[in-house]
């Protein structure tokens, strides 16, 4: 670079600099592209829109999205009007950097200069979708039809993903259906986005149907696709299908990840299928997958539901030995395992929660109350509950809370007495 500046015999024009910037961009040397662009005024030629576009693209590839915006703003501040490709490159940088407001702003600038093309629409829809701005994404999606622009696979996938990220599952399903009616063959991304929508809504029959159709159409399914379908089965309480999907991943050489394992564990936990859940939990170690808090919470709950209280508590203490921090859900699962008279363990868990500054919720107190009630240790419970903190009195006034105590055979008057004492101590 310095040689170019010092050698006065070199007569460089914008064409030569443009070639250099493009070469740097293709080689992923975004720093050199930016530096050459800044040097151009000293070398005599002024950069044109092609030079700016190449530098913006180089910054995008180098994940320098803020710098890409600075280059774009420098161009708009100059007398050089951005062309279509420059607008597209700038919007694409915003999309990659999750800068949806900047993407919309650039899109509006392009609209004022001339009608945006389909690529600009798609990139802006995708940027809005990543930020869960589904209303803006759909507005742009509809605007494509108004502008007589052909909506393609990218358009539908971006809009579907936007709705899925915003928990607009019905809209995501409608877009996926509209894409098929438009005779646009979905790809892995669009199918996975729809499967995620099914996973959030628990529409497991449709999820299984789409996953099966992916293989029929030779659309590669991946771990995201399977994880989403398993989650749909979990939400729909269809644990046999969740387990079948998980086991079938090995047949298609797709390695499960922590998400797919946890989704399967949750489905099995709800059905108290603790032995199957334990098999999957243990397989995570052999597969070198690091079980997380959610993994432990699910397997502990599965064991507790199946009255395997010793195993549940063993898993809880194993989690602590791994220097992980059990959360409220883990403590709730461990306390549930103490029901049936194991009040000493329940007392220890409540005291641990206090030492960790974790406030027990109604479920934790209820589980502990069952443990104390089964051993007729209500006087001890009063002392422990005083130490463990307070439960808001308004919970006691709810019919649902009173019904839960009665349903589990607890002495409701004693429970009211204990919790009212707690509230006054708070």
Protein Blocks (a to p, Z undefined) as FASTA:
>chain_A
ZZmmmmmmbccdfklmmmmmmmmmmnopaklmmmmmmmmmmnopacdfklmmmmmmmmmm
nopaklmmmmmmmmmmmmbdcdfklmmmmmmmmmmnopaklmmmmmmmmmmnoccdfklm
mmmmmmmmmnopaklmmmmmmmmmmnopacdfklmmmmmmmmmmnopaklmmmmmmmmmm
nopacdfklmmmmmmmmmmnopaklmmmmmmmmmmnopacdfklmmmmmmmmmmnopakl
mmmmmmmmmmnopacdfklmmmmmmmmmmnopaklmmmmmmmmmmnopacdfklmmmmmm
mmmmnopaklmmmmmmmmmmnopacdfklmmmmmmmmgohiamlmmmmmmmmmmnopacd
fklmmmmmmmmmmnopmkmmmmmmmmnoccdfklmmpmklmmmmmmnopafklmmmmmmm
mmmmZZ
